[in-house]
Amino acid sequence: MTLAKDKDSQNPIVRTFQNAIVNPLRESRGEMRKVVWPTREEVIRLTIVVLVLSSAISVVLFSADSIYTWLLLQLQTIVTAG
């Protein structure tokens, strides 16, 4: 008489836990091993690109906002003076 347990004889709660928690973690670990990480130079270069583009877009948005604010003030002045 052997006391070896089958996987089928496991408690359904244990199997559900294993399927819901353990399997996705194992799959994630396997996927992380496949990732090709960028080199230090690539990270620095891309960080600079992001900072430059973010700065340029912020200048454009600030300029547009300032122009629209000025135009709105001019329009309010014309309406109240008229």
Secondary structure, 3 states (H helix, E strand, C coil): CCCCCCCCCCCHHHHHHHHHHHHHHHHHHHHHHHCCCCCHHHHHHHHHHHHHHHHHHHHHHHHHHHHHHHHHHHHHHHHHHC
